[in-house]
């Protein structure tokens, strides 16, 4: 697969995920009459996954600073896989469960909304950056990968802090909204 094809694939995957999240938010898809009990545990699972991803990203940063590329790579693959599980869990929950609204009379509503909106926008923006970072990182391991190594470093300067912010704010959003769940 050449770079152009990878860019097309990254764009397609990002658009599919973004479209799925919008469709879920609009509640267009039919919802089954009986919701499986495990679905109501997914927000806590998602927060735990986000917390784990935060720790793994920080550990990955430490490993790359120590020049331990094999461990850095493994940590990023684990984080990427956990994020994929998170995405499936997030989609399942938001498809099946009615949205919880943060109380309008709460003094924390404005900070919550700022956090939530920044989290959502950056989560959407970071997906293609993460996918390309992985591509460049993997290509940089090849014998002629020096150009990809430089691209990887440049892109990760953006993707890493955004991904880290998204994982941290994912936990914060959960902690702020969870007292208002009706289940």
Secondary structure by P-SEA (a helix, b strand, c coil): ccaaaaaaaaaaaaaaaaaaaaaaaaccccccccccccccaaaaaaaaaaaaaaaaaaaaaaaaaacaaaaaaaaaaaaaaaaaaaaaaaaaaaaccccccccccccaaaaaaaaaaaaaaaaaaaaaaaaaaaaaaaaaaccccaaaaaaaaaaaacaaaaaaaaaaaaaaaaaaccccccc
